[in-house]
Amino acid sequence: MRYRRKIEIVDAVQFVAGEPLPEGVVVTALDKNSPSMGNHPVIRYLEGELHVQDGDWIITNAHGRQYPCHPAVFAHDFEALEH
């Protein structure tokens, strides 16, 4: 049997290393273990801590949960809604 992902409207902001975190993003820690990566945010999700990389989109779903999404996956799965 085949399935299609249900349509879901989410809020998303793109993380850019070195810039302030977008408003509304809740982080549990900053990843300071890798100096080459800088202080990237860490978001706690159901499966554990998710590390946000430069360029990742931070998605807030309909349940208010936040998680990072790689730019290529985001471009494939989401399209902008016009206001």
Distance bins in CASP14 RR format, pairs under 12 A and 6 or more apart:
PFRMAT RR
TARGET T0000
AUTHOR 0000-0000-0000
RMODE 2
METHOD distances of the structure
MODEL  1
5 76 0 0 0 0 0 1 0 0 0 0 0
5 77 1 0 0 1 0 0 0 0 0 0 0
5 78 0 0 0 0 0 1 0 0 0 0 0
6 61 0 0 0 0 0 1 0 0 0 0 0
6 62 0 0 0 0 0 1 0 0 0 0 0
7 62 0 0 0 0 0 1 0 0 0 0 0
7 77 0 0 0 0 0 1 0 0 0 0 0
7 78 0 0 0 0 0 1 0 0 0 0 0
7 79 0 0 0 0 0 1 0 0 0 0 0
7 81 0 0 0 0 0 1 0 0 0 0 0
8 59 0 0 0 0 1 0 0 0 0 0 0
8 60 0 0 0 0 0 1 0 0 0 0 0
8 61 1 0 0 1 0 0 0 0 0 0 0
8 62 1 0 0 1 0 0 0 0 0 0 0
8 63 0 0 0 0 0 1 0 0 0 0 0
8 64 0 0 0 0 0 1 0 0 0 0 0
8 65 0 0 0 0 0 1 0 0 0 0 0
8 77 0 0 0 0 1 0 0 0 0 0 0
8 78 0 0 0 0 1 0 0 0 0 0 0
8 81 0 0 0 0 0 1 0 0 0 0 0
9 59 0 0 0 0 0 1 0 0 0 0 0
9 60 0 0 0 0 0 1 0 0 0 0 0
9 61 0 0 0 0 1 0 0 0 0 0 0
9 62 1 0 0 1 0 0 0 0 0 0 0
9 78 0 0 0 0 1 0 0 0 0 0 0
9 79 0 0 0 0 0 1 0 0 0 0 0
9 80 0 0 0 0 0 1 0 0 0 0 0
9 81 1 0 0 1 0 0 0 0 0 0 0
10 57 0 0 0 0 1 0 0 0 0 0 0
10 58 0 0 0 0 0 1 0 0 0 0 0
10 59 1 0 1 0 0 0 0 0 0 0 0
10 60 1 0 0 1 0 0 0 0 0 0 0
10 61 1 0 1 0 0 0 0 0 0 0 0
10 62 1 0 0 1 0 0 0 0 0 0 0
10 63 0 0 0 0 0 1 0 0 0 0 0
10 64 0 0 0 0 1 0 0 0 0 0 0
10 65 0 0 0 0 1 0 0 0 0 0 0
10 66 0 0 0 0 1 0 0 0 0 0 0
10 67 0 0 0 0 1 0 0 0 0 0 0
10 69 0 0 0 0 1 0 0 0 0 0 0
10 74 0 0 0 0 1 0 0 0 0 0 0
10 77 0 0 0 0 1 0 0 0 0 0 0
10 78 1 0 0 1 0 0 0 0 0 0 0
10 79 0 0 0 0 0 1 0 0 0 0 0
10 80 0 0 0 0 0 1 0 0 0 0 0
10 81 0 0 0 0 0 1 0 0 0 0 0
11 22 0 0 0 0 1 0 0 0 0 0 0
11 23 0 0 0 0 0 1 0 0 0 0 0
11 24 0 0 0 0 1 0 0 0 0 0 0
11 25 0 0 0 0 0 1 0 0 0 0 0
11 57 0 0 0 0 0 1 0 0 0 0 0
11 58 0 0 0 0 1 0 0 0 0 0 0
11 59 1 0 0 1 0 0 0 0 0 0 0
11 60 1 0 1 0 0 0 0 0 0 0 0
11 61 0 0 0 0 1 0 0 0 0 0 0
11 62 0 0 0 0 1 0 0 0 0 0 0
11 63 0 0 0 0 0 1 0 0 0 0 0
11 64 0 0 0 0 1 0 0 0 0 0 0
11 65 0 0 0 0 0 1 0 0 0 0 0
11 66 0 0 0 0 1 0 0 0 0 0 0
11 67 0 0 0 0 0 1 0 0 0 0 0
11 78 0 0 0 0 0 1 0 0 0 0 0
11 80 0 0 0 0 0 1 0 0 0 0 0
11 81 0 0 0 0 0 1 0 0 0 0 0
12 22 0 0 0 0 1 0 0 0 0 0 0
12 24 0 0 0 0 0 1 0 0 0 0 0
12 25 0 0 0 0 0 1 0 0 0 0 0
12 55 0 0 0 0 0 1 0 0 0 0 0
12 56 0 0 0 0 1 0 0 0 0 0 0
12 57 1 0 1 0 0 0 0 0 0 0 0
12 58 1 0 0 1 0 0 0 0 0 0 0
12 59 1 0 1 0 0 0 0 0 0 0 0
12 60 1 0 0 1 0 0 0 0 0 0 0
12 61 0 0 0 0 1 0 0 0 0 0 0
12 66 0 0 0 0 1 0 0 0 0 0 0
12 67 0 0 0 0 0 1 0 0 0 0 0
12 68 0 0 0 0 1 0 0 0 0 0 0
12 69 1 0 0 1 0 0 0 0 0 0 0
12 71 0 0 0 0 0 1 0 0 0 0 0
12 73 0 0 0 0 0 1 0 0 0 0 0
12 74 1 0 0 1 0 0 0 0 0 0 0
12 75 0 0 0 0 0 1 0 0 0 0 0
12 77 0 0 0 0 0 1 0 0 0 0 0
12 78 1 0 0 1 0 0 0 0 0 0 0
12 79 0 0 0 0 0 1 0 0 0 0 0
12 80 0 0 0 0 1 0 0 0 0 0 0
12 81 0 0 0 0 0 1 0 0 0 0 0
13 19 0 0 0 0 0 1 0 0 0 0 0
13 20 0 0 0 0 0 1 0 0 0 0 0
13 21 0 0 0 0 1 0 0 0 0 0 0
13 22 1 1 0 0 0 0 0 0 0 0 0
13 23 0 0 0 0 1 0 0 0 0 0 0
13 24 0 0 0 0 1 0 0 0 0 0 0
13 25 1 0 0 1 0 0 0 0 0 0 0
13 41 0 0 0 0 0 1 0 0 0 0 0
13 52 0 0 0 0 0 1 0 0 0 0 0
13 55 0 0 0 0 0 1 0 0 0 0 0
13 56 0 0 0 0 1 0 0 0 0 0 0
13 57 1 0 0 1 0 0 0 0 0 0 0
13 58 1 0 1 0 0 0 0 0 0 0 0
13 59 0 0 0 0 1 0 0 0 0 0 0
13 60 0 0 0 0 1 0 0 0 0 0 0
13 66 0 0 0 0 1 0 0 0 0 0 0
13 68 0 0 0 0 0 1 0 0 0 0 0
13 69 0 0 0 0 0 1 0 0 0 0 0
13 74 0 0 0 0 0 1 0 0 0 0 0
14 21 0 0 0 0 0 1 0 0 0 0 0
14 22 1 0 0 1 0 0 0 0 0 0 0
14 25 0 0 0 0 0 1 0 0 0 0 0
14 52 0 0 0 0 0 1 0 0 0 0 0
14 53 0 0 0 0 0 1 0 0 0 0 0
14 54 0 0 0 0 1 0 0 0 0 0 0
14 55 1 0 1 0 0 0 0 0 0 0 0
14 56 1 0 0 1 0 0 0 0 0 0 0
14 57 1 0 1 0 0 0 0 0 0 0 0
14 58 1 0 0 1 0 0 0 0 0 0 0
14 59 0 0 0 0 0 1 0 0 0 0 0
14 68 0 0 0 0 0 1 0 0 0 0 0
14 69 0 0 0 0 1 0 0 0 0 0 0
14 70 0 0 0 0 0 1 0 0 0 0 0
14 71 1 0 0 1 0 0 0 0 0 0 0
14 74 0 0 0 0 1 0 0 0 0 0 0
14 75 0 0 0 0 0 1 0 0 0 0 0
14 78 0 0 0 0 0 1 0 0 0 0 0
15 21 1 0 0 1 0 0 0 0 0 0 0
15 22 1 0 0 1 0 0 0 0 0 0 0
15 25 1 0 0 1 0 0 0 0 0 0 0
15 27 0 0 0 0 0 1 0 0 0 0 0
15 37 0 0 0 0 0 1 0 0 0 0 0
15 38 0 0 0 0 0 1 0 0 0 0 0
15 39 0 0 0 0 0 1 0 0 0 0 0
15 40 1 0 0 1 0 0 0 0 0 0 0
15 41 1 0 0 1 0 0 0 0 0 0 0
15 42 0 0 0 0 0 1 0 0 0 0 0
15 43 0 0 0 0 0 1 0 0 0 0 0
15 50 0 0 0 0 0 1 0 0 0 0 0
15 51 0 0 0 0 0 1 0 0 0 0 0
15 52 1 0 1 0 0 0 0 0 0 0 0
15 53 1 0 0 1 0 0 0 0 0 0 0
15 54 1 0 0 1 0 0 0 0 0 0 0
15 55 1 0 1 0 0 0 0 0 0 0 0
15 56 1 0 1 0 0 0 0 0 0 0 0
15 57 1 0 0 1 0 0 0 0 0 0 0
15 58 1 0 1 0 0 0 0 0 0 0 0
15 59 0 0 0 0 0 1 0 0 0 0 0
15 66 0 0 0 0 0 1 0 0 0 0 0
15 67 0 0 0 0 0 1 0 0 0 0 0
15 68 1 0 0 1 0 0 0 0 0 0 0
15 69 0 0 0 0 0 1 0 0 0 0 0
15 70 0 0 0 0 0 1 0 0 0 0 0
15 71 0 0 0 0 0 1 0 0 0 0 0
15 74 0 0 0 0 0 1 0 0 0 0 0
16 22 0 0 0 0 1 0 0 0 0 0 0
16 40 0 0 0 0 0 1 0 0 0 0 0
16 41 0 0 0 0 0 1 0 0 0 0 0
16 52 0 0 0 0 0 1 0 0 0 0 0
16 53 0 0 0 0 0 1 0 0 0 0 0
16 54 1 0 0 1 0 0 0 0 0 0 0
16 55 1 0 0 1 0 0 0 0 0 0 0
16 56 0 0 0 0 1 0 0 0 0 0 0
16 57 0 0 0 0 0 1 0 0 0 0 0
16 58 0 0 0 0 0 1 0 0 0 0 0
16 71 0 0 0 0 0 1 0 0 0 0 0
17 30 0 0 0 0 0 1 0 0 0 0 0
17 31 0 0 0 0 0 1 0 0 0 0 0
17 34 0 0 0 0 0 1 0 0 0 0 0
17 36 0 0 0 0 0 1 0 0 0 0 0
17 37 1 0 0 1 0 0 0 0 0 0 0
17 38 1 0 0 1 0 0 0 0 0 0 0
17 39 0 0 0 0 1 0 0 0 0 0 0
17 40 1 0 0 1 0 0 0 0 0 0 0
17 41 0 0 0 0 1 0 0 0 0 0 0
17 52 0 0 0 0 1 0 0 0 0 0 0
17 53 0 0 0 0 1 0 0 0 0 0 0
17 54 1 0 1 0 0 0 0 0 0 0 0
17 55 1 0 0 1 0 0 0 0 0 0 0
17 56 0 0 0 0 1 0 0 0 0 0 0
18 30 0 0 0 0 0 1 0 0 0 0 0
18 37 0 0 0 0 0 1 0 0 0 0 0
18 38 0 0 0 0 1 0 0 0 0 0 0
18 39 0 0 0 0 1 0 0 0 0 0 0
18 40 0 0 0 0 1 0 0 0 0 0 0
18 41 0 0 0 0 0 1 0 0 0 0 0
18 54 0 0 0 0 1 0 0 0 0 0 0
18 55 0 0 0 0 0 1 0 0 0 0 0
19 25 0 0 0 0 0 1 0 0 0 0 0
19 39 0 0 0 0 0 1 0 0 0 0 0
19 40 0 0 0 0 0 1 0 0 0 0 0
19 41 0 0 0 0 0 1 0 0 0 0 0
19 54 0 0 0 0 1 0 0 0 0 0 0
19 55 0 0 0 0 0 1 0 0 0 0 0
20 27 0 0 0 0 0 1 0 0 0 0 0
20 39 0 0 0 0 0 1 0 0 0 0 0
20 41 0 0 0 0 0 1 0 0 0 0 0
21 27 1 0 0 1 0 0 0 0 0 0 0
21 30 0 0 0 0 1 0 0 0 0 0 0
21 39 0 0 0 0 0 1 0 0 0 0 0
21 40 0 0 0 0 0 1 0 0 0 0 0
21 41 1 0 0 1 0 0 0 0 0 0 0
21 42 0 0 0 0 0 1 0 0 0 0 0
21 43 0 0 0 0 0 1 0 0 0 0 0
21 52 0 0 0 0 1 0 0 0 0 0 0
21 58 0 0 0 0 1 0 0 0 0 0 0
21 66 0 0 0 0 0 1 0 0 0 0 0
22 41 0 0 0 0 0 1 0 0 0 0 0
22 52 0 0 0 0 0 1 0 0 0 0 0
22 55 0 0 0 0 0 1 0 0 0 0 0
22 56 0 0 0 0 0 1 0 0 0 0 0
22 57 0 0 0 0 0 1 0 0 0 0 0
22 58 1 0 0 1 0 0 0 0 0 0 0
22 59 0 0 0 0 0 1 0 0 0 0 0
22 60 0 0 0 0 0 1 0 0 0 0 0
22 66 0 0 0 0 0 1 0 0 0 0 0
23 58 0 0 0 0 0 1 0 0 0 0 0
23 60 0 0 0 0 0 1 0 0 0 0 0
24 41 0 0 0 0 0 1 0 0 0 0 0
24 43 0 0 0 0 0 1 0 0 0 0 0
24 58 0 0 0 0 1 0 0 0 0 0 0
24 60 1 0 0 1 0 0 0 0 0 0 0
24 64 0 0 0 0 0 1 0 0 0 0 0
24 66 0 0 0 0 1 0 0 0 0 0 0
25 40 0 0 0 0 0 1 0 0 0 0 0
25 41 1 0 0 1 0 0 0 0 0 0 0
25 42 0 0 0 0 0 1 0 0 0 0 0
25 43 1 0 0 1 0 0 0 0 0 0 0
25 52 0 0 0 0 1 0 0 0 0 0 0
25 56 0 0 0 0 0 1 0 0 0 0 0
25 57 0 0 0 0 0 1 0 0 0 0 0
25 58 1 0 1 0 0 0 0 0 0 0 0
25 59 0 0 0 0 0 1 0 0 0 0 0
25 60 0 0 0 0 1 0 0 0 0 0 0
25 64 0 0 0 0 0 1 0 0 0 0 0
25 66 1 0 0 1 0 0 0 0 0 0 0
25 67 0 0 0 0 0 1 0 0 0 0 0
25 68 0 0 0 0 1 0 0 0 0 0 0
26 41 0 0 0 0 1 0 0 0 0 0 0
26 42 0 0 0 0 0 1 0 0 0 0 0
26 43 1 0 0 1 0 0 0 0 0 0 0
26 44 0 0 0 0 1 0 0 0 0 0 0
26 45 0 0 0 0 0 1 0 0 0 0 0
26 52 0 0 0 0 0 1 0 0 0 0 0
26 58 0 0 0 0 1 0 0 0 0 0 0
26 60 0 0 0 0 1 0 0 0 0 0 0
26 64 0 0 0 0 1 0 0 0 0 0 0
26 65 0 0 0 0 1 0 0 0 0 0 0
26 66 1 0 0 1 0 0 0 0 0 0 0
26 67 0 0 0 0 0 1 0 0 0 0 0
27 39 0 0 0 0 1 0 0 0 0 0 0
27 40 0 0 0 0 1 0 0 0 0 0 0
27 41 1 1 0 0 0 0 0 0 0 0 0
27 42 1 0 0 1 0 0 0 0 0 0 0
27 43 1 0 1 0 0 0 0 0 0 0 0
27 44 0 0 0 0 1 0 0 0 0 0 0
27 45 0 0 0 0 0 1 0 0 0 0 0
27 49 0 0 0 0 1 0 0 0 0 0 0
27 50 0 0 0 0 0 1 0 0 0 0 0
27 51 0 0 0 0 0 1 0 0 0 0 0
27 52 1 0 0 1 0 0 0 0 0 0 0
27 58 0 0 0 0 1 0 0 0 0 0 0
27 66 0 0 0 0 1 0 0 0 0 0 0
27 67 0 0 0 0 0 1 0 0 0 0 0
27 68 0 0 0 0 0 1 0 0 0 0 0
28 41 0 0 0 0 1 0 0 0 0 0 0
28 42 1 0 1 0 0 0 0 0 0 0 0
28 43 1 0 0 1 0 0 0 0 0 0 0
28 44 1 0 1 0 0 0 0 0 0 0 0
28 45 0 0 0 0 1 0 0 0 0 0 0
28 48 0 0 0 0 1 0 0 0 0 0 0
28 49 1 0 0 1 0 0 0 0 0 0 0
28 50 0 0 0 0 1 0 0 0 0 0 0
28 51 0 0 0 0 0 1 0 0 0 0 0
28 52 0 0 0 0 0 1 0 0 0 0 0
28 66 0 0 0 0 0 1 0 0 0 0 0
29 39 0 0 0 0 1 0 0 0 0 0 0
29 40 0 0 0 0 1 0 0 0 0 0 0
29 41 1 0 0 1 0 0 0 0 0 0 0
29 42 1 0 1 0 0 0 0 0 0 0 0
29 43 0 0 0 0 1 0 0 0 0 0 0
29 44 0 0 0 0 1 0 0 0 0 0 0
29 48 0 0 0 0 0 1 0 0 0 0 0
29 49 1 0 0 1 0 0 0 0 0 0 0
29 50 0 0 0 0 0 1 0 0 0 0 0
29 51 0 0 0 0 1 0 0 0 0 0 0
29 52 0 0 0 0 0 1 0 0 0 0 0
30 37 0 0 0 0 0 1 0 0 0 0 0
30 38 0 0 0 0 1 0 0 0 0 0 0
30 39 1 0 1 0 0 0 0 0 0 0 0
30 40 1 0 0 1 0 0 0 0 0 0 0
30 41 1 0 0 1 0 0 0 0 0 0 0
30 42 1 0 0 1 0 0 0 0 0 0 0
30 43 0 0 0 0 0 1 0 0 0 0 0
30 49 0 0 0 0 0 1 0 0 0 0 0
30 51 0 0 0 0 1 0 0 0 0 0 0
30 52 0 0 0 0 1 0 0 0 0 0 0
31 37 1 0 0 1 0 0 0 0 0 0 0
31 38 1 0 0 1 0 0 0 0 0 0 0
31 39 1 0 0 1 0 0 0 0 0 0 0
31 40 1 0 1 0 0 0 0 0 0 0 0
31 41 1 0 0 1 0 0 0 0 0 0 0
31 42 1 0 1 0 0 0 0 0 0 0 0
31 43 0 0 0 0 0 1 0 0 0 0 0
31 49 0 0 0 0 1 0 0 0 0 0 0
31 50 0 0 0 0 0 1 0 0 0 0 0
31 51 1 0 1 0 0 0 0 0 0 0 0
31 52 0 0 0 0 1 0 0 0 0 0 0
31 53 0 0 0 0 1 0 0 0 0 0 0
31 54 0 0 0 0 0 1 0 0 0 0 0
31 68 0 0 0 0 0 1 0 0 0 0 0
32 38 1 0 0 1 0 0 0 0 0 0 0
32 39 1 0 1 0 0 0 0 0 0 0 0
32 40 0 0 0 0 1 0 0 0 0 0 0
32 41 0 0 0 0 0 1 0 0 0 0 0
32 42 0 0 0 0 1 0 0 0 0 0 0
32 51 0 0 0 0 0 1 0 0 0 0 0
33 39 0 0 0 0 0 1 0 0 0 0 0
33 40 0 0 0 0 1 0 0 0 0 0 0
33 42 0 0 0 0 0 1 0 0 0 0 0
33 49 0 0 0 0 0 1 0 0 0 0 0
33 51 0 0 0 0 1 0 0 0 0 0 0
34 40 0 0 0 0 1 0 0 0 0 0 0
34 42 0 0 0 0 0 1 0 0 0 0 0
34 51 0 0 0 0 1 0 0 0 0 0 0
34 53 0 0 0 0 0 1 0 0 0 0 0
34 54 0 0 0 0 0 1 0 0 0 0 0
36 53 0 0 0 0 0 1 0 0 0 0 0
36 54 0 0 0 0 0 1 0 0 0 0 0
37 51 0 0 0 0 1 0 0 0 0 0 0
37 52 0 0 0 0 1 0 0 0 0 0 0
37 53 1 0 0 1 0 0 0 0 0 0 0
37 54 1 0 0 1 0 0 0 0 0 0 0
37 56 0 0 0 0 0 1 0 0 0 0 0
38 51 0 0 0 0 0 1 0 0 0 0 0
38 52 0 0 0 0 0 1 0 0 0 0 0
38 53 0 0 0 0 0 1 0 0 0 0 0
38 54 0 0 0 0 1 0 0 0 0 0 0
39 51 0 0 0 0 0 1 0 0 0 0 0
39 52 0 0 0 0 0 1 0 0 0 0 0
39 54 0 0 0 0 0 1 0 0 0 0 0
40 49 0 0 0 0 0 1 0 0 0 0 0
40 50 0 0 0 0 0 1 0 0 0 0 0
40 51 1 0 0 1 0 0 0 0 0 0 0
40 52 1 0 1 0 0 0 0 0 0 0 0
40 53 1 0 0 1 0 0 0 0 0 0 0
40 54 1 0 0 1 0 0 0 0 0 0 0
40 55 0 0 0 0 0 1 0 0 0 0 0
40 56 0 0 0 0 1 0 0 0 0 0 0
40 58 0 0 0 0 0 1 0 0 0 0 0
40 68 0 0 0 0 1 0 0 0 0 0 0
41 49 0 0 0 0 0 1 0 0 0 0 0
41 50 0 0 0 0 1 0 0 0 0 0 0
41 51 1 0 0 1 0 0 0 0 0 0 0
41 52 1 0 1 0 0 0 0 0 0 0 0
41 53 0 0 0 0 1 0 0 0 0 0 0
41 54 0 0 0 0 0 1 0 0 0 0 0
41 55 0 0 0 0 0 1 0 0 0 0 0
41 56 0 0 0 0 1 0 0 0 0 0 0
41 58 1 0 0 1 0 0 0 0 0 0 0
41 66 0 0 0 0 1 0 0 0 0 0 0
41 67 0 0 0 0 0 1 0 0 0 0 0
41 68 0 0 0 0 1 0 0 0 0 0 0
42 48 0 0 0 0 1 0 0 0 0 0 0
42 49 1 0 1 0 0 0 0 0 0 0 0
42 50 1 0 0 1 0 0 0 0 0 0 0
42 51 1 0 1 0 0 0 0 0 0 0 0
42 52 1 0 0 1 0 0 0 0 0 0 0
42 53 0 0 0 0 0 1 0 0 0 0 0
42 56 0 0 0 0 0 1 0 0 0 0 0
42 58 0 0 0 0 0 1 0 0 0 0 0
42 66 0 0 0 0 0 1 0 0 0 0 0
42 67 0 0 0 0 0 1 0 0 0 0 0
42 68 0 0 0 0 1 0 0 0 0 0 0
43 49 1 0 0 1 0 0 0 0 0 0 0
43 50 1 0 1 0 0 0 0 0 0 0 0
43 51 0 0 0 0 1 0 0 0 0 0 0
43 52 1 0 0 1 0 0 0 0 0 0 0
43 53 0 0 0 0 0 1 0 0 0 0 0
43 56 0 0 0 0 1 0 0 0 0 0 0
43 57 0 0 0 0 0 1 0 0 0 0 0
43 58 1 0 0 1 0 0 0 0 0 0 0
43 59 0 0 0 0 1 0 0 0 0 0 0
43 60 0 0 0 0 0 1 0 0 0 0 0
43 64 0 0 0 0 0 1 0 0 0 0 0
43 65 0 0 0 0 1 0 0 0 0 0 0
43 66 1 0 1 0 0 0 0 0 0 0 0
43 67 1 0 0 1 0 0 0 0 0 0 0
43 68 1 0 0 1 0 0 0 0 0 0 0
43 69 0 0 0 0 0 1 0 0 0 0 0
44 50 1 0 0 1 0 0 0 0 0 0 0
44 51 0 0 0 0 0 1 0 0 0 0 0
44 52 0 0 0 0 0 1 0 0 0 0 0
44 65 0 0 0 0 1 0 0 0 0 0 0
44 66 0 0 0 0 1 0 0 0 0 0 0
44 67 0 0 0 0 1 0 0 0 0 0 0
44 68 0 0 0 0 0 1 0 0 0 0 0
45 51 0 0 0 0 0 1 0 0 0 0 0
45 52 0 0 0 0 0 1 0 0 0 0 0
45 58 0 0 0 0 0 1 0 0 0 0 0
45 59 0 0 0 0 0 1 0 0 0 0 0
45 60 0 0 0 0 0 1 0 0 0 0 0
45 61 0 0 0 0 0 1 0 0 0 0 0
45 63 0 0 0 0 0 1 0 0 0 0 0
45 64 0 0 0 0 0 1 0 0 0 0 0
45 65 1 0 0 1 0 0 0 0 0 0 0
45 66 1 0 0 1 0 0 0 0 0 0 0
45 67 1 0 1 0 0 0 0 0 0 0 0
45 68 0 0 0 0 1 0 0 0 0 0 0
45 69 0 0 0 0 0 1 0 0 0 0 0
46 61 0 0 0 0 0 1 0 0 0 0 0
46 63 0 0 0 0 0 1 0 0 0 0 0
46 64 0 0 0 0 0 1 0 0 0 0 0
46 65 1 0 0 1 0 0 0 0 0 0 0
46 66 0 0 0 0 0 1 0 0 0 0 0
46 67 0 0 0 0 1 0 0 0 0 0 0
47 65 0 0 0 0 0 1 0 0 0 0 0
47 67 0 0 0 0 1 0 0 0 0 0 0
48 65 0 0 0 0 0 1 0 0 0 0 0
48 67 0 0 0 0 0 1 0 0 0 0 0
49 67 0 0 0 0 0 1 0 0 0 0 0
49 68 0 0 0 0 0 1 0 0 0 0 0
50 56 0 0 0 0 1 0 0 0 0 0 0
50 58 0 0 0 0 1 0 0 0 0 0 0
50 59 0 0 0 0 0 1 0 0 0 0 0
50 65 0 0 0 0 0 1 0 0 0 0 0
50 66 0 0 0 0 1 0 0 0 0 0 0
50 67 1 0 1 0 0 0 0 0 0 0 0
50 68 1 0 1 0 0 0 0 0 0 0 0
50 69 0 0 0 0 1 0 0 0 0 0 0
50 70 0 0 0 0 0 1 0 0 0 0 0
51 58 0 0 0 0 0 1 0 0 0 0 0
51 67 0 0 0 0 0 1 0 0 0 0 0
51 68 1 0 0 1 0 0 0 0 0 0 0
51 70 0 0 0 0 0 1 0 0 0 0 0
52 58 1 0 0 1 0 0 0 0 0 0 0
52 59 0 0 0 0 0 1 0 0 0 0 0
52 66 0 0 0 0 1 0 0 0 0 0 0
52 67 0 0 0 0 1 0 0 0 0 0 0
52 68 1 0 1 0 0 0 0 0 0 0 0
52 69 0 0 0 0 1 0 0 0 0 0 0
52 70 0 0 0 0 0 1 0 0 0 0 0
52 71 0 0 0 0 0 1 0 0 0 0 0
53 68 1 0 0 1 0 0 0 0 0 0 0
53 69 0 0 0 0 0 1 0 0 0 0 0
53 70 1 0 0 1 0 0 0 0 0 0 0
53 71 0 0 0 0 1 0 0 0 0 0 0
53 72 0 0 0 0 0 1 0 0 0 0 0
54 68 0 0 0 0 0 1 0 0 0 0 0
54 70 0 0 0 0 0 1 0 0 0 0 0
54 71 0 0 0 0 1 0 0 0 0 0 0
55 68 0 0 0 0 1 0 0 0 0 0 0
55 69 0 0 0 0 1 0 0 0 0 0 0
55 70 0 0 0 0 1 0 0 0 0 0 0
55 71 1 0 1 0 0 0 0 0 0 0 0
55 72 0 0 0 0 0 1 0 0 0 0 0
55 73 0 0 0 0 0 1 0 0 0 0 0
55 74 0 0 0 0 1 0 0 0 0 0 0
55 75 0 0 0 0 0 1 0 0 0 0 0
56 66 0 0 0 0 0 1 0 0 0 0 0
56 67 0 0 0 0 1 0 0 0 0 0 0
56 68 1 0 1 0 0 0 0 0 0 0 0
56 69 1 0 0 1 0 0 0 0 0 0 0
56 70 1 0 0 1 0 0 0 0 0 0 0
56 71 1 0 0 1 0 0 0 0 0 0 0
56 72 0 0 0 0 0 1 0 0 0 0 0
56 73 0 0 0 0 1 0 0 0 0 0 0
56 74 0 0 0 0 1 0 0 0 0 0 0
57 66 0 0 0 0 0 1 0 0 0 0 0
57 67 0 0 0 0 1 0 0 0 0 0 0
57 68 1 0 0 1 0 0 0 0 0 0 0
57 69 1 0 1 0 0 0 0 0 0 0 0
57 70 0 0 0 0 1 0 0 0 0 0 0
57 71 1 0 0 1 0 0 0 0 0 0 0
57 72 0 0 0 0 0 1 0 0 0 0 0
57 73 0 0 0 0 1 0 0 0 0 0 0
57 74 1 0 1 0 0 0 0 0 0 0 0
57 75 0 0 0 0 1 0 0 0 0 0 0
57 76 0 0 0 0 0 1 0 0 0 0 0
57 77 0 0 0 0 1 0 0 0 0 0 0
57 78 1 0 0 1 0 0 0 0 0 0 0
57 80 0 0 0 0 0 1 0 0 0 0 0
58 64 0 0 0 0 0 1 0 0 0 0 0
58 65 0 0 0 0 0 1 0 0 0 0 0
58 66 1 0 1 0 0 0 0 0 0 0 0
58 67 1 0 0 1 0 0 0 0 0 0 0
58 68 1 0 1 0 0 0 0 0 0 0 0
58 69 1 0 0 1 0 0 0 0 0 0 0
58 70 0 0 0 0 0 1 0 0 0 0 0
58 71 0 0 0 0 0 1 0 0 0 0 0
58 74 0 0 0 0 0 1 0 0 0 0 0
59 65 0 0 0 0 1 0 0 0 0 0 0
59 66 1 0 0 1 0 0 0 0 0 0 0
59 67 1 0 1 0 0 0 0 0 0 0 0
59 68 1 0 0 1 0 0 0 0 0 0 0
59 69 1 0 1 0 0 0 0 0 0 0 0
59 70 0 0 0 0 0 1 0 0 0 0 0
59 71 0 0 0 0 0 1 0 0 0 0 0
59 73 0 0 0 0 0 1 0 0 0 0 0
59 74 1 0 0 1 0 0 0 0 0 0 0
59 77 0 0 0 0 1 0 0 0 0 0 0
59 78 0 0 0 0 1 0 0 0 0 0 0
60 66 1 0 1 0 0 0 0 0 0 0 0
60 67 0 0 0 0 1 0 0 0 0 0 0
60 68 0 0 0 0 0 1 0 0 0 0 0
60 69 0 0 0 0 0 1 0 0 0 0 0
61 67 1 0 0 1 0 0 0 0 0 0 0
61 69 0 0 0 0 0 1 0 0 0 0 0
61 78 0 0 0 0 0 1 0 0 0 0 0
67 73 0 0 0 0 0 1 0 0 0 0 0
67 74 0 0 0 0 0 1 0 0 0 0 0
68 74 0 0 0 0 1 0 0 0 0 0 0
69 75 0 0 0 0 1 0 0 0 0 0 0
69 76 0 0 0 0 1 0 0 0 0 0 0
69 77 1 0 0 1 0 0 0 0 0 0 0
69 78 0 0 0 0 1 0 0 0 0 0 0
70 76 0 0 0 0 1 0 0 0 0 0 0
70 77 0 0 0 0 0 1 0 0 0 0 0
70 78 0 0 0 0 0 1 0 0 0 0 0
71 77 0 0 0 0 0 1 0 0 0 0 0
71 78 0 0 0 0 0 1 0 0 0 0 0
72 78 0 0 0 0 0 1 0 0 0 0 0
74 80 0 0 0 0 0 1 0 0 0 0 0
END
